[in-house]
């Protein structure tokens, strides 16, 4: 097949060259038409120059023919005819480019690009989940009130939403590689910076810019990789690429489980600057992004993009690089191969209906997925908190005198108790509540009170040295009489040793991320066999049905099982949707269209975080019915999308 395509291309262009000679300028045109990219080739490679002249580098007809992609300047021709001719030229270019990519083969170059773009996609997966893992720790460490605690999770998705739309559109104008380098560098810089800042406001700002940067990864990565894949390889290998997002999720979960609960992995400079283990986790999670930036500097731009913007010399050299890299890897000679030559438009006919359907599917899948990703861990923590509260020990009407407490008091309620001349030294009050109690002539030294409060108590003639007991814990009419507070601890004295559920919560998240591995492998193997739409619609409908059975989950084990089942089913839908979206747009609008859909995805994530997060501990009915209905509805809409399995990339 290689020699057949080569012979046809040679015969076609030699015929054109003959026609050009009849016009009287054959010899001069052949000399001047030689590309700089082909200078220095020997006589055996002259076929490069003859074939390369078929590409209209300056938009002018060559050799008595109209250049490819250029409509005839016929004043009598109406707009519709010219548009039809332009569309026909674009379809011809797409078919010719498909033949070139097939002739280049699938080999070392595609696998190298696969790994590099996979690191970028992995960074996006890490960024989505890193916020959820550091959220409890960061808010506690920075003394964030409950009224502001939801902003960190939502504002990052807002940054990603804007970034997806902005970088996706820019990649259609200035190039895939350049935009991906800039957006990944932005993410890496602000992710590292956020691990060192101390104020909550500055931390939020850094995470917004980090989200803005990483928002461009998904639309650019899939567009760039699809443009170097042949039609028969595209569905399978784009599905394998999706696996890196899952790897990023597993990486973030594993690092959170391994790092955050270890409070000893920290240091401080005084009481004002604290670098706790969650900050170490943020630094570690930025490493895939840094690796992606370094690796991306060694990869070329998309040749399909260069052809679209008229940079034919550059496109030629990159296609030759792809061909030669693959041939060398197979031990074959570097054979000569033939070469031929924004958001509003996405909603124009005939793309309008498909664009609307794609937007609905992206929104519904994202709303259900990200909403439940917030709801699942919080529900499990809520169940654990209820179980913890059920084991509380209550003490009332007790009188304790001249006792030294140098051990931990945990999960207790003291009512109408009297403490006289007691000493609390080097100890912890963990989830301890004092109600209507009296402390007389007591001494507190190096005391940490995690989740503990004094409600309507009376403190008389007592001393507090190096403790974290302040007005926020002396509530509901607590009186302090003739007592002193010296060298109070500043900041929120967070320790994961005090969190009875830290290891368990992160382990549950890790199990949930591992559950997507089978679904990812199955979707990659079956993508081109059962079709994109069947997998997309079927996965969304099955995910919605699995959500409904959460209604019957009354225990931690049942909820964990349903979490794993849901994650395993939904990942196939995500992989299919990425492939369908990539194949639904022409090259000139692929980044813009994918970026718009991905921005809509992040908008749905913000809404899902806010809505589902506000319902934790209130009711299970609304989140379950809401997620089930949107997923099933989105799956039915997905079945109405056109099948792109047999399409060439326009």
N, C-alpha and C positions, 0 to 999 in steps of 0.2 A: 504493500500500500504506500510505502514511503516513496519508492521510485516512481509509482504511478502519479502521485501528486506532484512530484518534482518535475516529471516530464511534461505534464499538462501545463504547469506554471511556466516552464521554459518556452514551450511552444507558443503560449498566449503572449508572452512579453516580446518574444522575437518577432512575432507577427506585428505587434504594435511598433516595434523599432523599425520594421520595414516600411510601414506606412509613414512614419516620421521622416524616413530618408527620402520618400517621394516628394516631400514638401521642400526639399532642398537644404535642410539643416541637420541631416542625420549625423554627419561626422562631428560637427561642432557641438551639437546637443549631447552626443555621447560623452564628449570630453568634459563639458561643463556640468553635465548632470551627475557626475560621479560624486557620491557622498563622501564627506570627510571621514565618515566612520569606516569606509572601505579602502582608504588609501593604504598603500603598502602591500596589498594582496598580490600574489603572483598570478600568472596567466591561468592557472587551473581554477582560480576563484573568480574569474570574470563574471560568472553567472550571478554572483552577488550584485554586481553593479547593474547588470541588465534587468534583473528582477526588481531591484530596489527603486529603479526609475518609475516603476508602476505606482509608487506612493506619491500622492500630490503634496509635496512639501511646501509649496507656496500657493496652493489653491489655483494654479493656472493649468490649463489643459496641456498635455505633453504628447508629442508624437501624433498629432492629428486627431487625438481622442479627447473626450471630456474626462477630466480627472474624476476618480472615484469619490463620491460624496458631494460633488458639485453640480447643482441643477443648471440646465441650459438657460441662458439669458434670453428668453423669448418673451417679448413684451405682450404678445397676444395671448399668452397662457395665463389662466386665472390662478388665484391663490390656492384653490383646492388642488389643482393639478400639480402645482409646484410642491405642495405639502406631501402629496402622494408620492412624487418622485423622490423627495428627500427621505421619506420613510422607507421607500424601497432601497435606497442607497444604504441607509443605516442597517437594514436587515441583511443586505449583501455583505457589508463590512462585518457584521456579527457572525455570519456563517463562515466567512474567510478567516476571521480571528479564531473561531472554533477549530478549523482545520489546522491552523498554525500551532495552537496549543496541543492538539492531539499529536502533531508531528514532533513537537518538543518532548513529548512523553511525560510520564509521571515518575519522578525519581528523587535524587538527592536534593535538588533545589527545593522542591515542594516540601520535603520533610524538614529541611532546615528552616524554611519560612514557617512551617507548622509549629515547630518548637518555639520560635521567637514570638510569633503572634499568640501562641498558647500562654506564654508568660504574661503577656499583656492582659489576656482574658482572665487568667488566674488572679491578677491584681484586682480586677473588677469584682470577682467573687469574694476575695478577701475584704475589700472595702465595704461591700454590702453587709457582711457579718461582723466585722470588727467593731462597729458601733454598738451593736446589740450586746456584744460580750463586755465591752468596757463601760457600758452605760451605768450599771449599778455602782461600779467602783469609782468612776470619775465623778459622778454626782455626789457620792458620799465623801470622797476625798476633797472636793471643792465646796462642800457645805451648800449644795444646791437645794433650795426649798422644793417641796413637792409640786408647787404650782408651776415651776419652771422645768421640771424633770423630763417632760415629754419633748422639749425642743431639740435636744441633741439628736434623737432618732429621726425626727422629721426634717430638720434643717439640712442634714446631709443629703437626703433624697431630693430636696429642692435644688441643691447644688448640682447633683447628678442629672436632674431633669434639664436644667439650663445647659449644662455641659454637653449632654447628648444632642440636643437640638443645635447648639452652636458649632461644635466640632464636626458633627455629621455634615452640616452645610458647608463648612470651610473645606472639608476634605474633597468636595466636588470642585472646589475652586483652586486650591493651592497644592493639592496632592495628598494621597493617603499617608505616605511615610512621614512627611514633614509634620502634618497635623498630629499624627500619633506620637511622634517624638516630643512635641511641645506639650501635649496634654498629659502624657505619662510623666514627663519631667515636672510639670506643675503638681501632679498628685504626689510624687515622691518627695518633693521639697516640703510641701505643707504638711504631709503626713509625719515626716521626721520632726518638723518644727512643733507640731501639736503635742508631741510627747514631752516637751520640755517646758511649755508655758504653764503658768500656775493659775491664772484667772480663768473663770468659766467663760466669760465673754470672749476672750482672746482664743480660748480653746475652740469655742463654737466657730469663730471666724476662720481658723485654720482648717477645721474639718469641712467647712463650706467650700473653701478653695480646693481642698483635696478632692471633694466630691465633684466639683466643677471640672477638674482635670480628668478624673477617671471616667466621667460620664461619656467621653468621646471614644472610649476603648471599644465598646461592643459594636457600634455601627461601622467604625473604620476597620476593625479586625476582620469582620465577616466580609465586608466589601473587598478588602485587599486580597484575602485568601481565595475568594470565589473567582477572582479575575485571573488567576493562574492555574485554575483547575479545568479540565475538560468536562463535558457534559456527563459522561458516564461515571466520572469519579466524584462529582461535586456533592451529591447528597450524602454519600458515605463519609467523605473526609471532612465536610463541614460538621457532621454529627460527631466525628471523633474530636474535632476541635472544641465542640461544646463541653467535652469532658474536662477541659482545663478549668472551666468555671466551677465545676464540681470539685476538682482538686483544690482550688482556692478555698472553697467552703470547708473541705476537710482539713486543710492546712490551718485555717483560722481556728477551727474548733479544737484541733489537737494542740495548737500553741496556747489557746486560752486555758484548756484543761491542764496543760503542763506548767504554765507560767503564773497565771493570775492568782491561783490559790496560795502560792508560795510567798507569803508576806515578807519572808526573810530576804528575798531578792530585791532589796531596796536600799536606799541611803537617803540621808537628810543633811541639810546644812542649816542647823538651828531648827526652830519650829516653823519657820515661814516657808522654807523650800523643802518639799517632800517629793522624792522620786520613787514611787511605789511600783510594785510588780506589774500593775496594769500599764504603766508607761513603758516598761521593758517590752511588754506584749505589743504595743503600738509600733515600736521600733522594728521588732522582728517581722511584723506584718507588712512593713514597707519594703522589705528586701526583694520580694518578687518584682516589684515595680522598678527598682534600681537595676536588677538583672535584665529586665525587658528593655530598658533604655539603652544599656550598653550593647546588648545583642542587636538591637534594631539599627544601630549605626552602621552595621556591616551588611545590611540588606538593601536592595534597590527599590525604587518606586514601582508601582503597578504599571506594566507596559500598556494595559488597556486604558488607563487614565491618560498616559502620554499620547496615545493615538487619538483620544477624544478631544484633547486640547491642541492637537496639531503638532506636537513635538515628535515627529516621526523618526528623526535620527536617534533620539534617546530610546524610543520604543524598540527600534531595531536592535540596538546594542543590548538591551535587557533581554529581549527574546532570544538573541544569540547566546547570551550568558546562560539562560535557562536551558537551552538546547545543549550547549557544550558541557555544562555541569552534569546533566543527566547522562550524556553519552560517555563522558570520561568515567563516571561511576560504574557504568556497565562494561567498561573496557572496549567500547566501540569508538571508531574514528569520529571526529567532529564533522559530520556530513553537512552539506549545504542544504538548507531548507527554504521553502518559498515564503515570501512575506508580502502582505497586502495591507495594501492599505484598507424654579428651584423649588421651593415648597409649593408655590401656586400651581406649577405644572403637574405636581403629583396629584392634584385634585381635578385636573382637566380630563375631559373625555379622551380616550376610553379608560383611563386609570381611576377615575373618580370612585366608582362603585367598589372596586377592589380595595382602594385605599381606605374607604370608610369601614369595610369589613375587617381589614387588617387592624385598624385603630381600635375597633370594638374588641377584637380578640386579645390584642396586647393589653388593653385596659382591664378586661375582666380577669385574665389569667394573673396579671400582676396584683390586682386588688385582692383576689382570693389568696394568692401565695404569700405575699408580704404581710397581709393582715393576719393570716394564721401563723406566720413565723413569729410574730410578736405575741400573739394570743397563747400559743402552745406553751412556751417556757413560763410565762406569767401564770397560766392556769396551774401548771405543775408546782410552781413556787407557792401559789395560793393553797393548793392541797397540802403541801408540806408545812406551810405556816399554820393551817388549821390543825394538822396533826401535832405540831409543836405546842400550840396553845392548849390543846387538850391535855397535855402532860404537865401543865403548870402546877406548882406547889403553893398553896395558900397558907399564910400564917396570920393569926389575928390575936389582939389583946395580949401580946407577949411583952416582957420587960427584960432587957438585956443590959447588964452593968459590968464595967471593967473587963471587957473582952477584946482581944486583939484579932482582927480579921485580916489574915494574910493569904487568903485563898479565894477562889472564884465563887461568887454567888450567881446562879443562873436560873432563869425561867421561874421566878418567884414573885409572889404578891404579899406584901406585909401591910396589914390594915390595923390601925389603932395600936401601933407598937411604940414602945418607949426605949430609946437607946441612951444610956447615961455613962459618961467617962469611957466610951468605947474608942478603939483605935482601928482605923481602916488604912493599912499600910501595904503598898506594893501589890494591890489586888485589882480585880476586875468585877464590875457589876454588869452582868450580861443579861439583858431583857429582864431587869428587876424593877418592880413598881412599888413605891412606898406611898400609901394612902392614909391621910389623917394621922400621920406618925410624928413623933417628937424626937429631936436629937439635941441632947443637952451636954455641953462640955465635951464634945467629941473631936477627934483629930483625924483628918483625912490627908494622907501623904502618898503621892504617886498613884492616884486612883484613876482608872479609865472606866467610863460608864457607857457601854455600847447598848443602845436601845433601852436605856433606863431613865426613869423620870421620878420626880418627887411631886406628888399631887396633894395640894392643900395640907402641907406639912409645916411644922414649926421648928426652926433651927436656932438654938440659943447658945451663945458663948462658945462657938465652935471655930476651929481653924481648918482652912483648906489650902494645902500647899502642893503645887505641881499637879493639879487635877484638871479634868475637862468639864467639871460641873459648873454650869453658868446659868444665865437667866432662861435659856431655851429649855432647860431641864427642870427648872423650878417653876412649876405651872399651877394654875387653878388656885390662886390665893396663898401660895406658899410664902411664909414670913421668915425673914432672916434678921435676927436680933443680936446685936453685939458680936457679930462673927466677922472673920477676915478671910479674904481670898488673895493669896500671894502666888505669883508666877504661874498663873493659869496656863494650861496647854492651849495652843492655838491650832486651828484646823480641825478637821474631823478625824479623830483617831481611829482610822479604819484598819482593821486587821482581819484577814480571812480566817485566822484561827477562831475568830468569834462567829463566823458564819457557818452555822451547822449544816448548811445545804450546798456550799460552794462546789465541792468536788462533785456531788451528785448532779447538780444542775448542768455543769459543763460536760460531764460524762453523757448525760442525756442528749445534749446538743451534738456531741460527737457521734453518738449512735444514729441520730437523725440524718447527719450528713453522709455517713457511710451507707445509709439505705439507698441513696441515689445512684450508687455505683452499678448495681445490676440493671436498673432502668436505663442508664446511660449506655451501657454496652449493648443491650437489646435494641435500643433505638438506632444506634450506629449500624448494627448488622442488618436491620430490617427496613431502614429508611428507603432504600431504593427498590425494595421488594414489595412491600405492601402499600407504599405511597405516602407522601407527606401528609395529605389531608386526612387519610384514615387514621394515621398515628396521632395527628394533632387533635382532631375532633374526639377520637376515642379516648385519648388520655385525659382530656379535660372533662369529659362526661364521667369517666370512672373516678377521677379525682373528686368531682362534686359528690358522687355517690358515697365515696369513702368518708367525706366530711360529714355527711348526714349521720353516719353511725357513731360519730363522736357524742351524739346525744346520749348514748347508752354507756359512755365511759365514766365510771364513778371512782376509779382507782388510778394510782400512778402507773401501774403496769399496763392497764388498758389504754391510757392516754399515750404512753410511749409507743405501744404497738401501732396505734392509729397514726401517730406522727411518722413512723418509719414507712408505713404503707402509703400514706399521702405523698411523702417525699419521693418514694420510688415511682409512683404513677405520674406525678406532675413533671418530673424531669424530662420524660419523653415528649411532653407537650412543648416544653421550652426549646428543646433541640429541633423539633419539627418547625416551630414558629420561626426560629432563626434562619433555617434553610429556605422556607417559603418566602420570607421577607426579602432575603438576599436575591432570590431569583425573580422577584416581582417587579423590580425597577430596572430601567436602562442605566448604563454606566454614568451618564451625565446627571442622574438624579438618585443614584443608589445610596450614596452617603447621606444626602438630605432626607430621603424617604425613611431610611433606617433610623437616622437620628431623631426624626419626628416621632416615630413609633416608640423608640427607646425613651424619649422625653416623656411621652404619654405614660409609659410604664412606670417611670419614677414618680409622676404625679399621682398615679394610682397607689403607689407604695406609700406616699405621704398620707393620702386619705385613709388607706388601710391601717397604717400605724395609729393614726389619731382615733379612728372610729373603733377599731377592735381593742386598742389599748384602754379606751375609756370604759369598756364593758367587762374588763377582767374583774372577777369577784362579784359581779352584779347579776348576770344571767348568762346561761349558755345558749339559750334558744336563738337569740338574735344573731350572734356571730355565726352559728352553725347554719341557720337557714340562709343567711346573707351569702356566705361563702359558697354553699351548695348551689344556690340559684344562679349566681353570677358565673360560676364555672360551667355548669350545664348549659346555660344560655350562650356563653361564649363558645363552647364546643359545637353547638348546633350552627352558630354563625360561621365557624371555621370550615364546616363541611360545604359551605356555599362558595368558598374561595376557588379560583381556578387551579387546576393541577399543573404544577410547574416542572414536573419530573422530566419531561421530554424537551424542555425549552433550552435554547442556547442563550447565553448572556448577551442582551442587546447593549 
